[in-house]
Amino acid sequence: MARVDGQPLRLSDVLATAEGVLPPELRAMPGATLLQMLPPEVKRQLVERAITERALVNAARALGLDKDPDIASRIRRAEEQELQQALLRREVEGRITDAAVRARYDRDNAGQQGEEEVHARHILVPTETEARQILAELQHGGDFAALARSKSQDPGARDGGDLGFFKKGDMVPEFANAAFALQPGQVSPAPVHTPFGWHIIKVEERRRATARPFDDVKQEIREHLLQEEVTATVQRIRGAARVERLDQPPAPPANSLLNQAAPPPPAQPTPTQPRRR
């Protein structure tokens, strides 16, 4: 596609330059097909960018920078990291199939009941005295939602104090324990104190949460499976490697007499006595 300082610049070089700027779905296309799809101006910019990068690399080599020990070490490290990633992709990617993701979802959700949730309202005021006054009004037939709209200092007061459904772990412990102790239609018998103030709580409904739909969690499951496979692959390859640790003395063999011998009785050290390891 061009020559830079007499060196050919090929389509593969331009596509390598494009990897950092094109979206993944385009990078996966065959090179010739990709270039046909790209607008002429985008194609021209990619070629210009590749030419610039090649010119810079040629200038660096001409100055002998590729022979600099520090730069050579960093280049070698980058090569090693690319090799590691390429190996893991080759070993792992084919195992994370749609069927494997679905099987993990079915396994994790089979026969499991969802976590319990309650649908509750609350009225929040700053003092216990105010909370007890509101509780007395409720006990004399006051409407909970109307009292929440007129007296609660929570942002949800305009909705009658409606908190919707929530799990126990979604709320501070004092509030959650009180709410989950109530049945539908019941109001907390006493004000509940939390770091936010004093609450009167009414439970509207209780239910078991359903499992999250597969489409909502499949990407999370895929990433989890990928991490599991990467970890297993790394452990397998590391376990198969012949490793000699030179930074510490080797442990005695498993059948060594040293492993079975009782420790000698303590002795007073003398200047000529070696210190026992």
MILOTI-886184 format. One record per atom (N, C-alpha, C): x, y, z; residue in three letters. Coordinates in steps of 0.2 Angstrom, whole numbers, always signed. Layout:
// residues N
      px      py      pz   residu
       X       Y       Z      ALA
...
This chain:
// residues 277
      px      py      pz   residu
      +4      -6      +0      MET
      +0      +0      +0      MET
      +4      +6      +0      MET
     +10      +6      +2      ALA
     +15     +12      +2      ALA
     +22      +9      +3      ALA
     +27     +13      +2      ARG
     +34     +12      +4      ARG
     +36     +17      +9      ARG
     +40     +16     +14      VAL
     +42     +21     +19      VAL
     +50     +19     +19      VAL
     +54     +24     +17      ASP
     +61     +23     +17      ASP
     +63     +17     +14      ASP
     +60     +15      +8      GLY
     +61      +9      +4      GLY
     +58      +3      +7      GLY
     +55      +3     +12      GLN
     +52      -3     +15      GLN
     +44      -3     +14      GLN
     +42      -9     +12      PRO
     +35     -10     +10      PRO
     +30      -9     +16      PRO
     +25      -6     +15      LEU
     +20      -5     +20      LEU
     +14      -9     +17      LEU
     +12     -15     +21      ARG
      +7     -19     +18      ARG
      +0     -18     +21      ARG
      -5     -21     +18      LEU
     -12     -21     +21      LEU
     -12     -23     +29      LEU
      -8     -29     +30      SER
      -8     -31     +37      SER
      -5     -26     +42      SER
      +0     -22     +39      ASP
      +3     -17     +44      ASP
      -3     -11     +45      ASP
      -7      -9     +40      VAL
     -12      -4     +41      VAL
     -17      -7     +46      VAL
     -19     -13     +45      LEU
     -24     -16     +49      LEU
     -22     -17     +56      LEU
     -15     -18     +57      ALA
     -12     -18     +64      ALA
     -13     -11     +67      ALA
     -12      -6     +63      THR
     -13      +1     +66      THR
     -20      +2     +68      THR
     -24      -1     +64      ALA
     -31      +1     +65      ALA
     -34      -3     +71      ALA
     -31      -8     +74      GLU
     -33     -12     +79      GLU
     -35      -7     +85      GLU
     -31      -2     +86      GLY
     -32      +2     +92      GLY
     -38      +7     +91      GLY
     -41      +8     +85      VAL
     -45     +14     +84      VAL
     -52     +11     +81      VAL
     -52      +5     +79      LEU
     -59      +2     +76      LEU
     -62      -2     +81      LEU
     -69      -2     +81      PRO
     -73      -6     +86      PRO
     -71     -14     +85      PRO
     -72     -18     +90      PRO
     -71     -25     +89      PRO
     -74     -28     +84      PRO
     -81     -27     +82      GLU
     -84     -30     +77      GLU
     -81     -29     +70      GLU
     -78     -23     +69      LEU
     -75     -22     +63      LEU
     -68     -25     +62      LEU
     -64     -25     +68      ARG
     -58     -28     +68      ARG
     -58     -36     +67      ARG
     -63     -39     +68      ALA
     -64     -46     +67      ALA
     -65     -48     +59      ALA
     -66     -43     +55      MET
     -67     -44     +48      MET
     -61     -46     +44      MET
     -61     -49     +39      PRO
     -55     -50     +34      PRO
     -53     -43     +32      PRO
     -47     -42     +31      GLY
     -44     -36     +29      GLY
     -47     -33     +23      GLY
     -47     -37     +17      ALA
     -49     -34     +11      ALA
     -57     -32     +12      ALA
     -61     -36     +15      THR
     -68     -34     +16      THR
     -69     -27     +20      THR
     -64     -27     +25      LEU
     -65     -21     +30      LEU
     -63     -15     +26      LEU
     -58     -15     +22      LEU
     -56      -9     +18      LEU
     -61      -7     +13      LEU
     -65     -12     +10      GLN
     -70     -10      +6      GLN
     -76      -7      +9      GLN
     -77      -8     +16      MET
     -83      -6     +19      MET
     -81      +1     +22      MET
     -75      +3     +23      LEU
     -73      +9     +26      LEU
     -74     +15     +21      LEU
     -76     +21     +23      PRO
     -76     +27     +19      PRO
     -69     +28     +17      PRO
     -68     +31     +11      PRO
     -62     +33      +8      PRO
     -58     +37     +13      PRO
     -61     +42     +16      GLU
     -57     +46     +20      GLU
     -54     +42     +26      GLU
     -58     +38     +29      VAL
     -56     +34     +35      VAL
     -50     +29     +33      VAL
     -51     +26     +27      LYS
     -45     +22     +24      LYS
     -39     +26     +23      LYS
     -40     +32     +21      ARG
     -34     +36     +19      ARG
     -30     +38     +26      ARG
     -34     +40     +31      GLN
     -32     +41     +38      GLN
     -28     +35     +41      GLN
     -31     +29     +40      LEU
     -27     +24     +43      LEU
     -21     +22     +39      LEU
     -20     +23     +33      VAL
     -14     +22     +29      VAL
      -9     +28     +31      VAL
     -11     +34     +32      GLU
      -7     +39     +34      GLU
      -4     +38     +41      GLU
      -9     +35     +45      ARG
      -6     +34     +52      ARG
      -1     +28     +52      ARG
      -2     +23     +48      ALA
      +3     +18     +48      ALA
      +9     +20     +45      ALA
      +9     +25     +40      ILE
     +15     +28     +37      ILE
     +19     +31     +43      ILE
     +15     +35     +46      THR
     +19     +39     +52      THR
     +22     +35     +57      THR
     +19     +30     +59      GLU
     +21     +25     +64      GLU
     +28     +22     +61      GLU
     +27     +19     +55      ARG
     +33     +16     +52      ARG
     +39     +21     +51      ARG
     +38     +27     +50      ALA
     +43     +32     +49      ALA
     +46     +33     +56      ALA
     +42     +33     +61      LEU
     +45     +34     +68      LEU
     +49     +28     +70      LEU
     +47     +22     +69      VAL
     +51     +16     +71      VAL
     +57     +16     +67      VAL
     +57     +18     +60      ASN
     +63     +18     +56      ASN
     +68     +23     +59      ASN
     +66     +29     +61      ALA
     +70     +34     +64      ALA
     +73     +31     +71      ALA
     +69     +28     +75      ALA
     +72     +25     +81      ALA
     +77     +20     +80      ALA
     +76     +16     +75      ARG
     +81     +10     +74      ARG
     +87     +14     +71      ARG
     +87     +19     +67      ALA
     +93     +22     +64      ALA
     +97     +25     +70      ALA
     +94     +27     +75      LEU
     +98     +30     +81      LEU
    +100     +24     +85      LEU
     +99     +18     +84      GLY
    +101     +13     +88      GLY
     +97     +12     +95      GLY
     +91     +15     +95      LEU
     +87     +14    +101      LEU
     +85      +7    +103      LEU
     +84      +3     +97      ASP
     +82      -4     +99      ASP
     +88      -8    +102      ASP
     +94      -5    +102      LYS
    +100      -9    +105      LYS
    +101      -6    +112      LYS
     +97      -1    +114      ASP
     +98      +1    +121      ASP
     +95      -4    +126      ASP
     +99      -6    +131      PRO
     +97     -11    +135      PRO
     +90     -10    +139      PRO
     +89      -4    +141      ASP
     +83      -3    +145      ASP
     +77      -4    +140      ASP
     +77      -1    +134      ILE
     +72      -2    +129      ILE
     +71      -9    +126      ILE
     +77     -12    +125      ALA
     +77     -19    +123      ALA
     +73     -24    +129      ALA
     +74     -22    +135      SER
     +71     -26    +140      SER
     +64     -25    +140      SER
     +61     -19    +139      ARG
     +54     -17    +139      ARG
     +51     -20    +133      ARG
     +55     -20    +127      ILE
     +52     -24    +121      ILE
     +51     -31    +123      ILE
     +56     -34    +126      ARG
     +56     -41    +127      ARG
     +50     -43    +132      ARG
     +49     -38    +137      ARG
     +43     -39    +142      ARG
     +37     -39    +138      ARG
     +36     -34    +134      ALA
     +30     -33    +130      ALA
     +29     -39    +126      ALA
     +34     -42    +123      GLU
     +33     -48    +119      GLU
     +31     -54    +123      GLU
     +34     -55    +129      GLU
     +32     -60    +134      GLU
     +25     -59    +136      GLU
     +22     -53    +137      GLN
     +15     -52    +139      GLN
     +11     -54    +134      GLN
     +12     -52    +127      GLU
      +8     -54    +122      GLU
      +8     -62    +121      GLU
     +13     -65    +122      LEU
     +13     -72    +121      LEU
      +9     -75    +127      LEU
      +9     -73    +133      GLN
      +5     -75    +138      GLN
      -2     -75    +137      GLN
      -4     -69    +134      GLN
     -11     -67    +132      GLN
     -13     -72    +127      GLN
      -9     -73    +122      ALA
     -11     -77    +116      ALA
     -12     -84    +118      ALA
      -7     -87    +123      LEU
      -8     -93    +125      LEU
     -15     -94    +129      LEU
     -16     -90    +133      LEU
     -22     -90    +137      LEU
     -29     -90    +133      LEU
     -28     -85    +128      ARG
     -34     -85    +123      ARG
     -35     -92    +119      ARG
     -29     -95    +117      ARG
     -30    -101    +113      ARG
     -32    -107    +118      ARG
     -30    -107    +124      GLU
     -32    -112    +128      GLU
     -39    -111    +131      GLU
     -42    -105    +132      VAL
     -48    -104    +136      VAL
     -54    -102    +131      VAL
     -53     -98    +126      GLU
     -59     -95    +123      GLU
     -64    -100    +120      GLU
     -61    -106    +117      GLY
     -66    -111    +114      GLY
     -70    -115    +120      GLY
     -68    -114    +126      ARG
     -72    -118    +131      ARG
     -78    -114    +134      ARG
     -78    -107    +133      ILE
     -83    -103    +135      ILE
     -89    -102    +130      ILE
     -92    -107    +129      THR
     -98    -108    +124      THR
    -104    -105    +127      THR
    -109    -104    +122      ASP
    -116    -102    +124      ASP
    -119    -107    +128      ASP
    -118    -113    +126      ALA
    -120    -119    +130      ALA
    -117    -120    +137      ALA
    -111    -118    +138      ALA
    -108    -118    +144      ALA
    -111    -113    +149      ALA
    -112    -107    +146      VAL
    -115    -101    +150      VAL
    -122    -103    +152      VAL
    -126    -106    +148      ARG
    -132    -108    +150      ARG
    -133    -113    +155      ARG
    -128    -118    +154      ALA
    -128    -124    +159      ALA
    -126    -121    +166      ALA
    -121    -116    +166      ARG
    -120    -114    +173      ARG
    -126    -110    +176      ARG
    -129    -106    +172      TYR
    -135    -103    +174      TYR
    -140    -107    +177      TYR
    -142    -113    +173      ASP
    -147    -118    +175      ASP
    -144    -121    +182      ASP
    -138    -123    +182      ARG
    -135    -126    +188      ARG
    -136    -122    +194      ARG
    -135    -115    +194      ASP
    -135    -111    +199      ASP
    -142    -109    +201      ASP
    -147    -110    +197      ASN
    -153    -108    +199      ASN
    -158    -113    +199      ASN
    -156    -120    +198      ALA
    -160    -125    +198      ALA
    -163    -127    +205      ALA
    -169    -127    +206      GLY
    -172    -128    +213      GLY
    -171    -123    +218      GLY
    -168    -118    +217      GLN
    -167    -113    +222      GLN
    -172    -108    +223      GLN
    -174    -106    +229      GLN
    -179    -101    +230      GLN
    -176     -95    +231      GLN
    -179     -90    +228      GLY
    -176     -83    +228      GLY
    -176     -80    +235      GLY
    -172     -75    +236      GLU
    -171     -72    +243      GLU
    -178     -68    +244      GLU
    -180     -68    +251      GLU
    -186     -65    +253      GLU
    -185     -58    +252      GLU
    -191     -55    +250      GLU
    -191     -47    +249      GLU
    -198     -45    +253      GLU
    -198     -39    +255      VAL
    -204     -36    +258      VAL
    -205     -29    +254      VAL
    -211     -28    +253      HIS
    -213     -21    +251      HIS
    -216     -17    +256      HIS
    -213     -11    +258      ALA
    -214      -8    +264      ALA
    -215      +0    +262      ALA
    -218      +3    +267      ARG
    -218     +10    +267      ARG
    -215     +13    +274      ARG
    -213     +19    +274      HIS
    -210     +21    +281      HIS
    -212     +29    +281      HIS
    -212     +31    +287      ILE
    -212     +38    +289      ILE
    -206     +40    +293      ILE
    -202     +45    +291      LEU
    -196     +46    +294      LEU
    -196     +53    +297      LEU
    -195     +54    +304      VAL
    -195     +60    +308      VAL
    -189     +60    +312      VAL
    -187     +66    +314      PRO
    -180     +67    +318      PRO
    -180     +65    +325      PRO
    -186     +65    +328      THR
    -186     +63    +335      THR
    -191     +57    +337      THR
    -190     +54    +343      GLU
    -194     +49    +345      GLU
    -201     +51    +347      GLU
    -201     +57    +350      THR
    -208     +60    +352      THR
    -212     +61    +346      THR
    -210     +64    +340      GLU
    -214     +65    +334      GLU
    -216     +58    +331      GLU
    -211     +53    +332      ALA
    -213     +46    +329      ALA
    -219     +43    +333      ALA
    -219     +44    +340      ARG
    -224     +41    +344      ARG
    -230     +45    +343      ARG
    -230     +51    +342      GLN
    -237     +55    +340      GLN
    -240     +52    +334      GLN
    -235     +51    +329      ILE
    -238     +48    +322      ILE
    -241     +41    +323      ILE
    -237     +37    +327      LEU
    -239     +30    +328      LEU
    -246     +30    +332      LEU
    -247     +35    +336      ALA
    -254     +36    +340      ALA
    -259     +37    +335      ALA
    -258     +42    +330      GLU
    -263     +43    +325      GLU
    -264     +37    +321      GLU
    -259     +33    +319      LEU
    -261     +27    +315      LEU
    -265     +22    +319      LEU
    -264     +22    +326      GLN
    -268     +17    +330      GLN
    -275     +19    +330      GLN
    -276     +26    +329      HIS
    -283     +28    +329      HIS
    -286     +29    +322      HIS
    -283     +25    +318      GLY
    -286     +25    +311      GLY
    -283     +30    +306      GLY
    -278     +33    +307      GLY
    -275     +37    +302      GLY
    -272     +33    +296      GLY
    -272     +37    +290      ASP
    -270     +34    +284      ASP
    -262     +34    +284      ASP
    -259     +29    +283      PHE
    -252     +29    +283      PHE
    -249     +33    +277      PHE
    -251     +32    +271      ALA
    -248     +35    +266      ALA
    -249     +43    +266      ALA
    -255     +45    +269      ALA
    -257     +52    +269      ALA
    -252     +55    +275      ALA
    -251     +52    +280      LEU
    -247     +54    +286      LEU
    -240     +54    +283      LEU
    -238     +50    +279      ALA
    -231     +50    +276      ALA
    -230     +56    +272      ALA
    -235     +58    +268      ARG
    -234     +63    +263      ARG
    -234     +70    +267      ARG
    -238     +70    +273      SER
    -238     +76    +276      SER
    -233     +77    +282      SER
    -230     +72    +284      LYS
    -225     +72    +290      LYS
    -218     +69    +289      LYS
    -218     +65    +284      SER
    -211     +61    +283      SER
    -206     +66    +280      SER
    -200     +66    +283      GLN
    -194     +70    +280      GLN
    -190     +66    +275      GLN
    -192     +60    +273      ASP
    -189     +56    +268      ASP
    -190     +58    +261      ASP
    -186     +58    +256      PRO
    -187     +60    +249      PRO
    -193     +57    +246      PRO
    -194     +51    +249      GLY
    -200     +47    +246      GLY
    -207     +49    +249      GLY
    -207     +54    +253      ALA
    -213     +56    +256      ALA
    -219     +57    +251      ALA
    -217     +60    +246      ARG
    -223     +62    +241      ARG
    -226     +56    +238      ARG
    -222     +50    +238      ASP
    -225     +43    +236      ASP
    -229     +40    +242      ASP
    -230     +43    +247      GLY
    -233     +40    +253      GLY
    -228     +36    +257      GLY
    -222     +37    +256      GLY
    -217     +33    +260      GLY
    -215     +27    +257      GLY
    -217     +26    +251      ASP
    -217     +19    +247      ASP
    -209     +18    +246      ASP
    -207     +12    +248      LEU
    -200     +10    +247      LEU
    -199      +4    +242      LEU
    -205      +2    +239      GLY
    -205      -4    +235      GLY
    -203     -10    +238      GLY
    -201     -15    +234      PHE
    -198     -21    +237      PHE
    -191     -21    +238      PHE
    -188     -24    +244      PHE
    -181     -23    +245      PHE
    -179     -30    +249      PHE
    -173     -32    +248      LYS
    -170     -37    +252      LYS
    -168     -35    +259      LYS
    -167     -40    +263      LYS
    -164     -38    +270      LYS
    -158     -34    +270      LYS
    -153     -36    +265      GLY
    -147     -33    +265      GLY
    -147     -26    +262      GLY
    -152     -24    +259      ASP
    -153     -18    +255      ASP
    -153     -12    +260      ASP
    -155     -13    +267      MET
    -157      -8    +271      MET
    -152      -9    +277      MET
    -151      -3    +281      VAL
    -147      -4    +287      VAL
    -150      -9    +292      VAL
    -146     -12    +296      PRO
    -149     -18    +300      PRO
    -155     -16    +304      PRO
    -155     -11    +308      GLU
    -160      -9    +312      GLU
    -167      -9    +308      GLU
    -167      -6    +303      PHE
    -173      -5    +299      PHE
    -175     -12    +296      PHE
    -170     -15    +293      ALA
    -172     -22    +290      ALA
    -174     -27    +295      ALA
    -172     -27    +301      ASN
    -174     -32    +306      ASN
    -181     -30    +308      ASN
    -183     -24    +308      ALA
    -190     -22    +310      ALA
    -194     -24    +305      ALA
    -193     -22    +298      ALA
    -197     -23    +293      ALA
    -198     -30    +292      ALA
    -193     -35    +292      PHE
    -194     -42    +290      PHE
    -197     -45    +296      PHE
    -198     -42    +302      ALA
    -202     -45    +307      ALA
    -210     -44    +307      ALA
    -212     -40    +302      LEU
    -219     -39    +301      LEU
    -222     -43    +295      LEU
    -229     -44    +296      GLN
    -232     -47    +291      GLN
    -236     -42    +287      GLN
    -239     -43    +281      PRO
    -242     -39    +277      PRO
    -248     -35    +281      PRO
    -248     -29    +280      GLY
    -253     -25    +284      GLY
    -251     -23    +291      GLY
    -246     -25    +294      GLN
    -244     -23    +300      GLN
    -240     -17    +300      GLN
    -240     -13    +306      VAL
    -236      -7    +307      VAL
    -231      -9    +313      VAL
    -225      -6    +312      SER
    -221      -7    +318      SER
    -224      -5    +324      SER
    -224      -9    +330      PRO
    -227      -7    +336      PRO
    -223      -2    +340      PRO
    -217      +0    +338      ALA
    -214      +5    +341      ALA
    -209      +9    +336      ALA
    -208     +15    +337      PRO
    -203     +18    +332      PRO
    -196     +14    +332      PRO
    -194     +15    +326      VAL
    -187     +11    +325      VAL
    -182     +16    +324      VAL
    -176     +16    +327      HIS
    -171     +21    +327      HIS
    -165     +18    +323      HIS
    -163     +23    +318      THR
    -158     +21    +314      THR
    -153     +27    +313      THR
    -147     +27    +310      PRO
    -143     +33    +310      PRO
    -147     +39    +306      PRO
    -152     +37    +302      PHE
    -156     +42    +298      PHE
    -161     +46    +302      PHE
    -163     +43    +308      GLY
    -169     +46    +312      GLY
    -173     +41    +315      GLY
    -180     +42    +316      TRP
    -185     +38    +319      TRP
    -190     +36    +313      TRP
    -191     +30    +313      HIS
    -195     +27    +307      HIS
    -202     +24    +310      HIS
    -207     +25    +307      ILE
    -213     +20    +308      ILE
    -213     +16    +301      ILE
    -214     +10    +302      ILE
    -214      +5    +296      ILE
    -220      +2    +295      ILE
    -222      +1    +289      LYS
    -228      -3    +287      LYS
    -226      -8    +281      LYS
    -228     -14    +282      VAL
    -226     -19    +277      VAL
    -233     -20    +273      VAL
    -232     -20    +266      GLU
    -238     -21    +262      GLU
    -238     -28    +259      GLU
    -232     -30    +257      GLU
    -232     -37    +254      GLU
    -225     -41    +256      GLU
    -225     -47    +256      ARG
    -219     -51    +256      ARG
    -219     -56    +250      ARG
    -213     -57    +248      ARG
    -213     -62    +242      ARG
    -206     -65    +242      ARG
    -205     -70    +238      ARG
    -198     -73    +236      ARG
    -196     -70    +229      ARG
    -190     -67    +229      ALA
    -188     -64    +223      ALA
    -187     -70    +218      ALA
    -188     -69    +212      THR
    -187     -73    +207      THR
    -179     -73    +204      THR
    -177     -78    +201      ALA
    -170     -78    +198      ALA
    -170     -72    +193      ALA
    -164     -69    +192      ARG
    -163     -64    +187      ARG
    -164     -68    +180      ARG
    -167     -65    +175      PRO
    -167     -68    +169      PRO
    -160     -69    +166      PRO
    -160     -75    +162      PHE
    -154     -77    +159      PHE
    -150     -71    +155      PHE
    -154     -68    +151      ASP
    -152     -63    +147      ASP
    -148     -57    +151      ASP
    -151     -56    +157      ASP
    -148     -51    +161      ASP
    -141     -52    +164      ASP
    -140     -59    +165      VAL
    -134     -61    +168      VAL
    -129     -65    +164      VAL
    -131     -66    +158      LYS
    -127     -71    +154      LYS
    -119     -68    +153      LYS
    -119     -61    +153      GLN
    -112     -59    +152      GLN
    -108     -59    +158      GLN
    -111     -58    +164      GLU
    -108     -59    +170      GLU
    -106     -66    +171      GLU
    -110     -71    +169      ILE
    -108     -78    +170      ILE
    -102     -80    +165      ILE
    -103     -77    +159      ARG
     -97     -78    +154      ARG
     -91     -76    +157      ARG
     -91     -70    +160      GLU
     -84     -67    +163      GLU
     -82     -71    +169      GLU
     -87     -74    +173      HIS
     -85     -78    +178      HIS
     -82     -85    +176      HIS
     -85     -88    +171      LEU
     -82     -94    +168      LEU
     -75     -93    +165      LEU
     -74     -87    +162      LEU
     -68     -85    +158      LEU
     -63     -85    +164      LEU
     -64     -82    +169      GLN
     -59     -81    +175      GLN
     -58     -88    +178      GLN
     -63     -92    +179      GLU
     -61     -99    +181      GLU
     -57    -103    +177      GLU
     -58    -102    +170      GLU
     -54    -106    +165      GLU
     -47    -103    +165      GLU
     -46     -97    +165      VAL
     -39     -94    +165      VAL
     -36     -96    +172      VAL
     -39     -96    +177      THR
     -35     -98    +184      THR
     -33    -105    +183      THR
     -38    -109    +181      ALA
     -36    -117    +180      ALA
     -31    -118    +175      ALA
     -31    -114    +170      THR
     -25    -115    +165      THR
     -19    -113    +167      THR
     -18    -107    +171      VAL
     -12    -105    +174      VAL
      -9    -110    +179      VAL
     -14    -112    +183      GLN
     -12    -117    +188      GLN
      -9    -123    +185      GLN
     -12    -126    +180      ARG
     -10    -132    +176      ARG
      -3    -131    +173      ARG
      -2    -125    +169      ILE
      +4    -124    +166      ILE
     +10    -123    +171      ILE
      +8    -119    +176      ARG
     +13    -118    +182      ARG
     +15    -125    +185      ARG
     +10    -129    +186      GLY
     +11    -135    +189      GLY
     +16    -140    +185      GLY
     +15    -139    +178      ALA
     +19    -144    +174      ALA
     +26    -141    +173      ALA
     +27    -135    +175      ALA
     +34    -132    +173      ALA
     +39    -135    +178      ALA
     +45    -136    +176      ARG
     +51    -138    +181      ARG
     +54    -131    +184      ARG
     +52    -130    +190      VAL
     +54    -124    +193      VAL
     +60    -126    +198      VAL
     +65    -122    +198      GLU
     +71    -123    +203      GLU
     +71    -116    +207      GLU
     +69    -116    +213      ARG
     +69    -109    +217      ARG
     +76    -108    +219      ARG
     +79    -103    +218      LEU
     +86    -101    +220      LEU
     +87     -96    +225      LEU
     +81     -93    +227      ASP
     +81     -88    +232      ASP
     +80     -90    +239      ASP
     +79     -97    +240      GLN
     +78    -100    +246      GLN
     +80    -107    +246      GLN
     +83    -110    +252      PRO
     +85    -117    +252      PRO
     +79    -121    +251      PRO
     +80    -127    +247      PRO
     +75    -132    +246      PRO
     +73    -135    +252      PRO
     +66    -137    +252      ALA
     +63    -141    +258      ALA
     +66    -148    +258      ALA
     +67    -151    +263      PRO
     +69    -158    +263      PRO
     +64    -163    +260      PRO
     +67    -168    +257      PRO
     +62    -173    +254      PRO
     +57    -175    +259      PRO
     +51    -177    +256      ALA
     +46    -180    +260      ALA
     +48    -186    +265      ALA
     +52    -190    +262      ASN
     +54    -196    +266      ASN
     +61    -195    +270      ASN
     +63    -189    +271      SER
     +69    -187    +274      SER
     +69    -189    +281      SER
     +74    -191    +284      LEU
     +74    -193    +291      LEU
     +73    -186    +295      LEU
     +75    -181    +292      LEU
     +74    -174    +296      LEU
     +67    -173    +297      LEU
     +62    -175    +293      ASN
     +55    -174    +294      ASN
     +52    -178    +300      ASN
     +56    -184    +301      GLN
     +53    -188    +306      GLN
     +57    -188    +313      GLN
     +62    -185    +313      ALA
     +66    -184    +319      ALA
     +63    -180    +324      ALA
     +64    -182    +331      ALA
     +61    -177    +336      ALA
     +67    -172    +337      ALA
     +64    -166    +339      PRO
     +69    -160    +340      PRO
     +74    -162    +346      PRO
     +80    -160    +345      PRO
     +85    -161    +351      PRO
     +83    -157    +357      PRO
     +85    -159    +363      PRO
     +83    -154    +369      PRO
     +87    -148    +368      PRO
     +84    -142    +371      PRO
     +87    -136    +370      PRO
     +94    -136    +374      PRO
     +98    -132    +371      ALA
    +105    -132    +374      ALA
    +107    -125    +375      ALA
    +111    -123    +380      GLN
    +114    -116    +380      GLN
    +119    -115    +375      GLN
    +118    -110    +371      PRO
    +122    -109    +365      PRO
    +129    -106    +368      PRO
    +134    -108    +364      THR
    +141    -106    +366      THR
    +144    -103    +360      THR
    +149     -99    +361      PRO
    +152     -95    +355      PRO
    +154     -99    +349      PRO
    +155    -106    +350      THR
    +157    -110    +345      THR
    +152    -115    +342      THR
    +146    -114    +346      GLN
    +140    -119    +344      GLN
    +136    -116    +338      GLN
    +135    -119    +332      PRO
    +131    -116    +327      PRO
    +124    -115    +329      PRO
    +121    -110    +326      ARG
    +114    -109    +327      ARG
    +110    -114    +323      ARG
    +105    -117    +326      ARG
    +101    -122    +323      ARG
     +96    -118    +319      ARG
     +95    -120    +312      ARG
     +90    -118    +308      ARG
     +83    -120    +309      ARG
